[in-house]
Amino acid sequence: MRTPGEYAGGLVPGAHDVPLDRLDEAAGVLRALAARGPLLIVCASGARSAKGCDPLAALGVEAVSPEGGTGA
């Protein structure tokens, strides 16, 4: 759930960047990824990723967001 600038600044190997406003478009991919276990979603501060947990749950995707984001 990082901005393009945040994503360009570095990422975890194998990470996928799905902006908060595109969760519906990526539902199929997210469900497939979540079949292996809960998704760890992150942004710089933790605010966007925390907001993303409820919409993901509505899509049937279990997700967790670390408090404080990548800055923690």
N, C-alpha and C positions, 0 to 999 in steps of 0.2 A: 504494500500500500504506500510505496514511496513515490515521491515526485521523480520525474525524469532526472533532475539534477542530483537528487539523493542517490538514485540507483546508479548513475554514472560514477558517483564517488566511491563505489565499492559495494560488493555484495557477497553473500555467502554462496559458495559453489553449489550449483543446482537450484538456486533460487529462481522464482518466477515473480515478475512484477505485474500486479493487477491493481490499477488505480481503484479507489473506493467507488467512483461513479461508473465502473465497468464490471462490477461483480456479476450482474445478471448475464452479461455477454460471455463471461468465463465460467459459468456455472458447471458445465460439463467437465471441463478440465479440473476445476477445483474439487468436484466430487470424486473424480478419479484419483487425484492426489491424496485426498482425505481418506480414501479406502485403505491406505497404509497406516493411518493414524492421524491424530489431530494436526491441523496446520498451525505453524507458528507464523503469525503475521506481525510485521514490524513497520514502523515509520520512524522518522527522526525523533519525535517527542513521545510517541506512544498514543497521541490523541486520535489520529486518523485510524490507526490499527484497532484501538479500543472501540471506536465507532463502527468498525467493520465486523465485529464479532456477532452482533445481532442480525444484520442482514445475511451473514453467512449461515447462521443457525437456521434462518428461515428457508435457506436453500438446502438444508440438510447437511451442512458442512460443519464439523466440530473444529473450532479454532481457538487459539489462545494468543494473547497479546502481552508481551512483557511490559511491566510498568516502567515508564521512562524511555521506551523505544531504544534506538541504537545508541543514544547518549547515556544509557544506564550503565 
